[in-house]
């Protein structure tokens, strides 16, 4: 869809990177959350929060996932940024800021 200013607007809501890690890494390898947390060196609750989209993916967690499972850290962080930007864009009307006009 093309919006008023001529740019293309994508109506796709990106999934949380935790969804990707759960389905494409943890489940694909047949790991339990407990075992995956042990491999990553984090608490089970910490990993569970990420996998259930209750926590954002931190750069440290992305690096741990890359080192343990050979999933590109930069790709995971781009997924998180896209997810965050999409959620903020959906709330755009809640942010009231006037455009700066230089004198």
N, CA, C and O atoms as a MOPAC input file, in Angstrom:
PM7 MOZYME 1SCF
protein

 N      0.84000 1    -1.17200 1     0.00000 1
 C      0.00000 1     0.00000 1     0.00000 1
 C      0.88700 1     1.23800 1     0.00000 1
 O      1.88700 1     1.28200 1     0.71700 1
 N      0.53100 1     2.24700 1    -0.79900 1
 C      1.26900 1     3.50300 1    -0.86400 1
 C      0.50800 1     4.53600 1    -0.05400 1
 O     -0.69400 1     4.71400 1    -0.25300 1
 N      1.20000 1     5.23000 1     0.87400 1
 C      0.52400 1     6.23000 1     1.68700 1
 C      0.58700 1     7.60600 1     1.03900 1
 O      1.07500 1     7.73200 1    -0.08400 1
 N      0.10100 1     8.64500 1     1.72400 1
 C     -0.03000 1    10.00000 1     1.17700 1
 C      1.28400 1    10.60500 1     0.68700 1
 O      1.29300 1    11.36100 1    -0.28400 1
 N      2.38600 1    10.27900 1     1.34700 1
 C      3.64900 1    10.88600 1     0.92700 1
 C      4.39400 1    10.04400 1    -0.10900 1
 O      5.55400 1    10.32000 1    -0.41500 1
 N      3.73600 1     9.02400 1    -0.64500 1
 C      4.30500 1     8.23700 1    -1.71900 1
 C      5.17200 1     7.06900 1    -1.29200 1
 O      5.63900 1     6.30500 1    -2.13700 1
 N      5.39600 1     6.91800 1     0.01000 1
 C      6.20200 1     5.78700 1     0.45000 1
 C      5.32800 1     4.55300 1     0.61400 1
 O      4.11500 1     4.64400 1     0.80600 1
 N      5.96200 1     3.42700 1     0.53600 1
 C      5.23500 1     2.16100 1     0.66100 1
 C      5.06200 1     1.84400 1     2.13400 1
 O      6.01400 1     1.91000 1     2.91200 1
 N      3.85600 1     1.50400 1     2.50500 1
 C      3.56100 1     1.15100 1     3.89100 1
 C      3.28000 1    -0.35000 1     3.94600 1
 O      2.37600 1    -0.85300 1     3.28000 1
 N      4.06400 1    -1.04100 1     4.74300 1
 C      3.89400 1    -2.48300 1     4.89200 1
 C      2.99600 1    -2.73100 1     6.08700 1
 O      3.26100 1    -2.22000 1     7.17500 1
 N      1.94300 1    -3.50200 1     5.90500 1
 C      1.00200 1    -3.76400 1     6.97700 1
 C      1.32800 1    -5.03000 1     7.75400 1
 O      0.49500 1    -5.53700 1     8.50600 1
 N      2.49200 1    -5.51900 1     7.57700 1
 C      2.89900 1    -6.74700 1     8.23500 1
 C      3.42400 1    -6.42900 1     9.63800 1
 O      4.25400 1    -5.53500 1     9.80300 1
 N      2.95200 1    -7.14100 1    10.62100 1
 C      3.46200 1    -6.97500 1    11.97100 1
 C      4.55000 1    -8.01400 1    12.18700 1
 O      4.27700 1    -9.21400 1    12.15600 1
 N      5.78700 1    -7.56100 1    12.40700 1
 C      6.86600 1    -8.52100 1    12.58000 1
 C      6.74100 1    -9.27400 1    13.89200 1
 O      6.31300 1    -8.72000 1    14.90400 1
 N      7.11200 1   -10.52000 1    13.85900 1
 C      7.04700 1   -11.31400 1    15.08600 1
 C      8.20400 1   -10.94900 1    15.99900 1
 O      9.21100 1   -10.38800 1    15.56600 1
 N      8.04200 1   -11.27400 1    17.24900 1
 C      9.08000 1   -11.06000 1    18.24700 1
 C     10.20600 1   -12.05600 1    17.96300 1
 O      9.92900 1   -13.19300 1    17.57900 1
 N     11.47300 1   -11.65600 1    18.14400 1
 C     12.56700 1   -12.59700 1    17.87100 1
 C     12.51900 1   -13.84600 1    18.74800 1
 O     13.07500 1   -14.88200 1    18.38300 1
 N     11.86400 1   -13.75500 1    19.89000 1
 C     11.70900 1   -14.93000 1    20.74100 1
 C     10.92600 1   -16.03000 1    20.05400 1
 O     11.19300 1   -17.21400 1    20.26200 1
 N      9.94400 1   -15.63900 1    19.22100 1
 C      9.17300 1   -16.63100 1    18.45000 1
 C     10.10400 1   -17.40700 1    17.51600 1
 O     10.03100 1   -18.63200 1    17.41000 1
 N     10.97900 1   -16.66000 1    16.84600 1
 C     11.93000 1   -17.27500 1    15.92200 1
 C     12.87100 1   -18.21800 1    16.66800 1
 O     13.08500 1   -19.35100 1    16.23800 1
 N     13.42800 1   -17.75600 1    17.77700 1
 C     14.36600 1   -18.57700 1    18.54600 1
 C     13.67500 1   -19.84700 1    19.04400 1
 O     14.25300 1   -20.93400 1    19.00400 1
 N     12.43600 1   -19.70000 1    19.51300 1
 C     11.71000 1   -20.87300 1    20.01400 1
 C     11.46900 1   -21.89300 1    18.90400 1
 O     11.78800 1   -23.07200 1    19.06100 1
 N     10.90200 1   -21.43700 1    17.77400 1
 C     10.51800 1   -22.38700 1    16.72300 1
 C     11.68300 1   -22.86600 1    15.86800 1
 O     11.76500 1   -24.05000 1    15.54100 1
 N     12.58200 1   -21.96000 1    15.50400 1
 C     13.64400 1   -22.30600 1    14.55900 1
 C     14.92700 1   -22.81100 1    15.21900 1
 O     15.78800 1   -23.37800 1    14.54600 1
 N     15.05500 1   -22.61000 1    16.51500 1
 C     16.27200 1   -23.07000 1    17.19300 1
 C     15.92600 1   -24.11400 1    18.25400 1
 O     16.29300 1   -25.28100 1    18.12200 1
 N     15.23100 1   -23.70000 1    19.28900 1
 C     14.96600 1   -24.57700 1    20.43700 1
 C     14.16400 1   -25.81600 1    20.01600 1
 O     14.58600 1   -26.94500 1    20.26400 1
 N     13.00800 1   -25.59900 1    19.38200 1
 C     12.16800 1   -26.73400 1    18.97700 1
 C     12.83400 1   -27.54900 1    17.88200 1
 O     12.76800 1   -28.77800 1    17.89100 1
 N     13.47300 1   -26.86900 1    16.94100 1
 C     14.12700 1   -27.56600 1    15.81900 1
 C     15.21600 1   -28.51900 1    16.31700 1
 O     15.42600 1   -29.59000 1    15.74700 1
 N     15.89400 1   -28.12200 1    17.37200 1
 C     16.95000 1   -28.96300 1    17.94100 1
 C     16.43100 1   -29.94900 1    18.98900 1
 O     17.19400 1   -30.74800 1    19.53200 1
 N     15.13800 1   -29.88500 1    19.26500 1
 C     14.54000 1   -30.79600 1    20.23100 1
 C     14.96200 1   -30.52600 1    21.66400 1
 O     15.01500 1   -31.44100 1    22.48600 1
 N     15.25900 1   -29.27500 1    21.95800 1
 C     15.70800 1   -28.91300 1    23.29700 1
 C     14.54900 1   -28.44900 1    24.16900 1
 O     13.57900 1   -27.88000 1    23.67000 1
 N     14.65100 1   -28.68700 1    25.44200 1
 C     13.71500 1   -28.09000 1    26.40000 1
 C     14.20900 1   -26.67700 1    26.69700 1
 O     15.36600 1   -26.35000 1    26.43100 1
 N     13.34500 1   -25.85400 1    27.24000 1
 C     13.75000 1   -24.50300 1    27.62500 1
 C     14.83100 1   -24.59100 1    28.70100 1
 O     15.78900 1   -23.81700 1    28.68900 1
 N     14.67600 1   -25.52600 1    29.62300 1
 C     15.66100 1   -25.70200 1    30.68700 1
 C     17.02900 1   -26.03300 1    30.11500 1
 O     18.03100 1   -25.44200 1    30.51800 1
 N     17.07700 1   -26.97500 1    29.17700 1
 C     18.36100 1   -27.37500 1    28.58600 1
 C     18.96700 1   -26.24000 1    27.76300 1
 O     20.17200 1   -25.99900 1    27.83100 1
 N     18.14200 1   -25.54700 1    26.99000 1
 C     18.63300 1   -24.42500 1    26.18200 1
 C     19.20200 1   -23.32500 1    27.08300 1
 O     20.22600 1   -22.72300 1    26.76200 1
 N     18.53600 1   -23.06800 1    28.20600 1
 C     19.02200 1   -22.06300 1    29.15500 1
 C     20.37600 1   -22.47400 1    29.72500 1
 O     21.26500 1   -21.63900 1    29.89200 1
 N     20.53000 1   -23.75200 1    30.02000 1
 C     21.82500 1   -24.25700 1    30.52000 1
 C     22.91800 1   -24.03600 1    29.48000 1
 O     24.01600 1   -23.59200 1    29.81600 1
 N     22.62400 1   -24.34100 1    28.23600 1
 C     23.58600 1   -24.17300 1    27.14200 1
 C     23.97700 1   -22.69900 1    27.01000 1
 O     25.14700 1   -22.37600 1    26.80700 1
 N     22.98400 1   -21.80900 1    27.12700 1
 C     23.21800 1   -20.37100 1    26.97800 1
 C     23.84000 1   -19.73900 1    28.22500 1
 O     24.36700 1   -18.62900 1    28.16400 1
 N     23.77800 1   -20.44400 1    29.34800 1
 C     24.32700 1   -19.89900 1    30.58500 1
 C     23.45100 1   -18.83000 1    31.20300 1
 O     23.94700 1   -17.87800 1    31.80600 1
 N     22.12400 1   -18.99300 1    31.04900 1
 C     21.16500 1   -18.04600 1    31.62200 1
 C     20.13000 1   -18.81300 1    32.44100 1
 O     20.02400 1   -20.03500 1    32.34300 1
 N     19.38200 1   -18.08500 1    33.24000 1
 C     18.30600 1   -18.71400 1    34.00700 1
 C     17.18600 1   -19.15300 1    33.07000 1
 O     16.94200 1   -18.51800 1    32.04400 1
 N     16.50900 1   -20.24100 1    33.42800 1
 C     15.38800 1   -20.72200 1    32.62800 1
 C     14.32200 1   -19.64400 1    32.48500 1
 O     13.76300 1   -19.46500 1    31.40300 1
 N     14.03400 1   -18.92100 1    33.57300 1
 C     13.01500 1   -17.86800 1    33.54300 1
 C     13.39400 1   -16.75300 1    32.57400 1
 O     12.52700 1   -16.18200 1    31.91200 1
 N     14.67500 1   -16.44500 1    32.49100 1
 C     15.14600 1   -15.39600 1    31.57500 1
 C     14.88700 1   -15.80600 1    30.13000 1
 O     14.37100 1   -15.01700 1    29.33800 1
 N     15.24300 1   -17.03100 1    29.79100 1
 C     15.01000 1   -17.52200 1    28.43000 1
 C     13.51900 1   -17.64500 1    28.15100 1
 O     13.06400 1   -17.29900 1    27.06100 1
 N     12.76700 1   -18.12600 1    29.10600 1
 C     11.32400 1   -18.27200 1    28.94700 1
 C     10.65500 1   -16.92700 1    28.65200 1
 O      9.77800 1   -16.83500 1    27.79300 1
 N     11.08000 1   -15.88800 1    29.37400 1
 C     10.52900 1   -14.55000 1    29.11900 1
 C     10.78200 1   -14.11100 1    27.68300 1
 O      9.89700 1   -13.54100 1    27.04400 1
 N     11.97400 1   -14.37100 1    27.17400 1
 C     12.28800 1   -14.02600 1    25.78200 1
 C     11.42200 1   -14.83000 1    24.82200 1
 O     10.81300 1   -14.26900 1    23.91100 1
 N     11.36700 1   -16.13100 1    25.02300 1
 C     10.63800 1   -17.01000 1    24.10700 1
 C      9.14100 1   -16.72000 1    24.09200 1
 O      8.47200 1   -16.96100 1    23.08800 1
 N      8.61600 1   -16.20500 1    25.19400 1
 C      7.18800 1   -15.87200 1    25.28200 1
 C      6.91100 1   -14.39800 1    25.00900 1
 O      5.81600 1   -13.90700 1    25.28100 1
 N      7.90500 1   -13.69300 1    24.47100 1
 C      7.78100 1   -12.27700 1    24.09400 1
 C      7.45800 1   -11.38400 1    25.28900 1
 O      6.82700 1   -10.33800 1    25.13600 1
 N      7.89000 1   -11.79500 1    26.46900 1
 C      7.70400 1   -10.97000 1    27.66100 1
 C      8.95300 1   -10.15700 1    27.98100 1
 O      8.96200 1    -9.37900 1    28.93500 1
 N     10.00100 1   -10.33500 1    27.19300 1
 C     11.24100 1    -9.57900 1    27.34700 1
 C     11.84100 1    -9.35500 1    25.97200 1
 O     11.70500 1   -10.18500 1    25.07400 1
 N     12.50700 1    -8.22000 1    25.82500 1
 C     13.20100 1    -7.92700 1    24.56900 1
 C     14.50500 1    -8.71200 1    24.50700 1
 O     15.07600 1    -9.09400 1    25.52800 1
 N     14.95200 1    -8.93900 1    23.29200 1
 C     16.22700 1    -9.60600 1    23.06800 1
 C     17.34900 1    -8.60100 1    23.30400 1
 O     17.41700 1    -7.57900 1    22.62100 1
 N     18.21100 1    -8.87600 1    24.24400 1
 C     19.34500 1    -7.99300 1    24.51400 1
 C     20.50900 1    -8.36200 1    23.59400 1
 O     20.57700 1    -9.48300 1    23.09000 1
 N     21.42400 1    -7.41100 1    23.37800 1
 C     22.61100 1    -7.75300 1    22.59200 1
 C     23.39300 1    -8.92000 1    23.19500 1
 O     23.92200 1    -9.75400 1    22.46100 1
 N     23.46800 1    -8.98300 1    24.52900 1
 C     24.18800 1   -10.09100 1    25.15900 1
 C     23.51700 1   -11.42900 1    24.86700 1
 O     24.19200 1   -12.40500 1    24.54300 1
 N     22.19400 1   -11.47600 1    24.98200 1
 C     21.48700 1   -12.72900 1    24.69900 1
 C     21.64600 1   -13.10200 1    23.22400 1
 O     21.81500 1   -14.27600 1    22.89600 1
 N     21.59300 1   -12.11600 1    22.34500 1
 C     21.79000 1   -12.39000 1    20.91800 1
 C     23.17000 1   -12.99500 1    20.67100 1
 O     23.31200 1   -13.91700 1    19.86700 1
 N     24.18200 1   -12.48100 1    21.35900 1
 C     25.53500 1   -13.02400 1    21.21100 1
 C     25.61600 1   -14.44600 1    21.76200 1
 O     26.26600 1   -15.30600 1    21.16900 1
 N     24.96300 1   -14.69200 1    22.88500 1
 C     24.95100 1   -16.04400 1    23.45400 1
 C     24.30400 1   -17.03300 1    22.47100 1
 O     24.79700 1   -18.14500 1    22.28100 1
 N     23.20000 1   -16.61200 1    21.85400 1
 C     22.50300 1   -17.46600 1    20.89300 1
 C     23.38400 1   -17.71700 1    19.67400 1
 O     23.43100 1   -18.83200 1    19.15700 1
 N     24.08000 1   -16.68200 1    19.21900 1
 C     24.98200 1   -16.84000 1    18.08000 1
 C     26.09400 1   -17.83200 1    18.40500 1
 O     26.38500 1   -18.72600 1    17.61100 1
 N     26.71400 1   -17.67500 1    19.57000 1
 C     27.82000 1   -18.55800 1    19.94100 1
 C     27.35600 1   -19.99800 1    20.13500 1
 O     28.04900 1   -20.93300 1    19.73400 1
 N     26.19400 1   -20.17900 1    20.74400 1
 C     25.72300 1   -21.54000 1    21.03800 1
 C     25.11200 1   -22.22600 1    19.82900 1
 O     25.33000 1   -23.41900 1    19.61600 1
 N     24.34800 1   -21.48200 1    19.03600 1
 C     23.53500 1   -22.11900 1    17.99100 1
 C     23.82900 1   -21.62700 1    16.57600 1
 O     23.12700 1   -22.00200 1    15.63700 1
 N     24.86000 1   -20.79100 1    16.41200 1
 C     25.26600 1   -20.30100 1    15.08800 1
 C     24.13700 1   -19.57500 1    14.35800 1
 O     23.93600 1   -19.75700 1    13.15800 1
 N     23.40500 1   -18.75000 1    15.10900 1
 C     22.36500 1   -17.89100 1    14.52200 1
 C     22.92200 1   -16.47500 1    14.58100 1
 O     23.33500 1   -16.01400 1    15.64500 1
 N     22.93500 1   -15.78900 1    13.45500 1
 C     23.56400 1   -14.48400 1    13.35400 1
 C     22.96900 1   -13.47100 1    14.33100 1
 O     21.77400 1   -13.18000 1    14.30100 1
 N     23.83200 1   -12.94400 1    15.19500 1
 C     23.43800 1   -11.97000 1    16.20500 1
 C     22.82700 1   -10.71700 1    15.58000 1
 O     21.81500 1   -10.21100 1    16.06600 1
 N     23.43200 1   -10.22000 1    14.51300 1
 C     22.93600 1    -8.99900 1    13.87100 1
 C     21.52800 1    -9.19100 1    13.32800 1
 O     20.69200 1    -8.29300 1    13.43500 1
 N     21.26000 1   -10.35700 1    12.74700 1
 C     19.91900 1   -10.63200 1    12.24200 1
 C     18.91200 1   -10.63400 1    13.38800 1
 O     17.83000 1   -10.06000 1    13.26300 1
 N     19.25800 1   -11.27000 1    14.49800 1
 C     18.35500 1   -11.31000 1    15.64500 1
 C     18.07800 1    -9.90700 1    16.17700 1
 O     16.94100 1    -9.58500 1    16.51900 1
 N     19.10700 1    -9.08000 1    16.24900 1
 C     18.91700 1    -7.71900 1    16.75100 1
 C     18.11200 1    -6.86300 1    15.77500 1
 O     17.35900 1    -5.98700 1    16.20000 1
 N     18.26200 1    -7.10800 1    14.47400 1
 C     17.42300 1    -6.40000 1    13.48800 1
 C     15.96300 1    -6.81600 1    13.64600 1
 O     15.06000 1    -5.99000 1    13.51300 1
 N     15.73700 1    -8.09600 1    13.93000 1
 C     14.37000 1    -8.56600 1    14.16900 1
 C     13.77200 1    -7.84000 1    15.37200 1
 O     12.61300 1    -7.42800 1    15.33200 1
 N     14.55300 1    -7.68200 1    16.44100 1
 C     14.06100 1    -6.98600 1    17.63000 1
 C     13.77300 1    -5.52200 1    17.30700 1
 O     12.74400 1    -4.98900 1    17.72200 1
 N     14.67100 1    -4.87000 1    16.57200 1
 C     14.47200 1    -3.45900 1    16.21900 1
 C     13.23400 1    -3.28800 1    15.35300 1
 O     12.47400 1    -2.34200 1    15.55800 1
 N     13.01100 1    -4.17900 1    14.39000 1
 C     11.83800 1    -4.09700 1    13.52400 1
 C     10.57100 1    -4.30400 1    14.34600 1
 O      9.58200 1    -3.59600 1    14.15800 1
 N     10.60300 1    -5.26600 1    15.24900 1
 C      9.46000 1    -5.53000 1    16.12200 1
 C      9.15000 1    -4.29100 1    16.97600 1
 O      7.99700 1    -3.87000 1    17.07000 1
 N     10.17900 1    -3.71600 1    17.59300 1
 C      9.98800 1    -2.54100 1    18.44600 1
 C      9.46900 1    -1.35100 1    17.65000 1
 O      8.56000 1    -0.65100 1    18.09400 1
 N     10.04700 1    -1.12200 1    16.47200 1
 C      9.61700 1     0.00800 1    15.63900 1
 C      8.17000 1    -0.15100 1    15.19900 1
 O      7.41400 1     0.82000 1    15.17100 1
 N      7.78900 1    -1.36200 1    14.85800 1
 C      6.41300 1    -1.61800 1    14.43900 1
 C      5.43500 1    -1.35500 1    15.57400 1
 O      4.37700 1    -0.76100 1    15.36300 1
 N      5.78300 1    -1.79300 1    16.76700 1
 C      4.91000 1    -1.56400 1    17.93000 1
 C      4.80700 1    -0.07800 1    18.24600 1
 O      3.73000 1     0.40400 1    18.59700 1
 N      5.91200 1     0.65600 1    18.12600 1
 C      5.88600 1     2.09400 1    18.39000 1
 C      5.09000 1     2.81900 1    17.31800 1
 O      4.33700 1     3.74300 1    17.62600 1
 N      5.24600 1     2.41100 1    16.06000 1
 C      4.50000 1     3.02600 1    14.95900 1
 C      3.00100 1     2.85000 1    15.18000 1
 O      2.22000 1     3.74800 1    14.86400 1
 N      2.59600 1     1.71600 1    15.71400 1
 C      1.18000 1     1.46300 1    15.98300 1
 C      0.63800 1     2.41200 1    17.05600 1
 O     -0.56500 1     2.66700 1    17.11000 1
 N      1.52700 1     2.93300 1    17.90900 1
 C      1.12800 1     3.85400 1    18.97500 1
 C      1.46400 1     5.30300 1    18.63700 1
 O      1.45400 1     6.16300 1    19.51800 1
 N      1.75500 1     5.57300 1    17.39100 1
 C      2.21900 1     6.88600 1    16.94300 1
 C      1.29900 1     8.01600 1    17.38500 1
 O      1.77600 1     9.09100 1    17.75000 1
 N      0.01600 1     7.79700 1    17.36000 1
 C     -0.94200 1     8.85500 1    17.71100 1
 C     -0.85900 1     9.24700 1    19.19000 1
 O     -1.34800 1    10.31000 1    19.57400 1
 N     -0.25300 1     8.40900 1    20.01300 1
 C     -0.12600 1     8.69800 1    21.44500 1
 C      1.03400 1     9.65100 1    21.74500 1
 O      1.13600 1    10.16700 1    22.85800 1
 N      1.89400 1     9.88600 1    20.77500 1
 C      3.06700 1    10.74200 1    20.96800 1
 C      2.82500 1    12.07300 1    20.28800 1
 O      2.69900 1    12.15000 1    19.06600 1
 N      2.76100 1    13.13400 1    21.10300 1
 C      2.47300 1    14.45700 1    20.58000 1
 C      3.74200 1    15.30600 1    20.63100 1
 O      4.17400 1    15.73700 1    21.70000 1
 N      4.32300 1    15.53400 1    19.46900 1
 C      5.53600 1    16.34600 1    19.35200 1
 C      5.37100 1    17.23700 1    18.12000 1
 O      4.97000 1    16.77700 1    17.05100 1
 N      5.68300 1    18.50000 1    18.29300 1
 C      5.62200 1    19.44800 1    17.17500 1
 C      6.94300 1    19.41100 1    16.40900 1
 O      8.01000 1    19.31100 1    17.01500 1
 N      6.87500 1    19.49300 1    15.08500 1
 C      8.08300 1    19.50800 1    14.27900 1
 C      8.85700 1    20.78200 1    14.56500 1
 O      8.28200 1    21.86700 1    14.65400 1
 N     10.14900 1    20.63900 1    14.70300 1
 C     11.03500 1    21.78300 1    14.93900 1
 C     11.14700 1    22.60900 1    13.67400 1
 O     11.37900 1    22.06900 1    12.59200 1
 N     10.98400 1    23.91000 1    13.80700 1
 C     11.13200 1    24.84700 1    12.69000 1
 C     12.25900 1    25.81800 1    13.03500 1
 O     12.07400 1    26.68300 1    13.89200 1
 N     13.42000 1    25.69900 1    12.39200 1
 C     14.51800 1    26.62300 1    12.70400 1
 C     14.12200 1    28.05800 1    12.38000 1
 O     13.35500 1    28.31400 1    11.45100 1
 N     14.65400 1    28.98200 1    13.15900 1
 C     14.33300 1    30.41300 1    12.97300 1
 C     14.92600 1    30.96500 1    11.70300 1
 O     14.74900 1    32.14600 1    11.40200 1

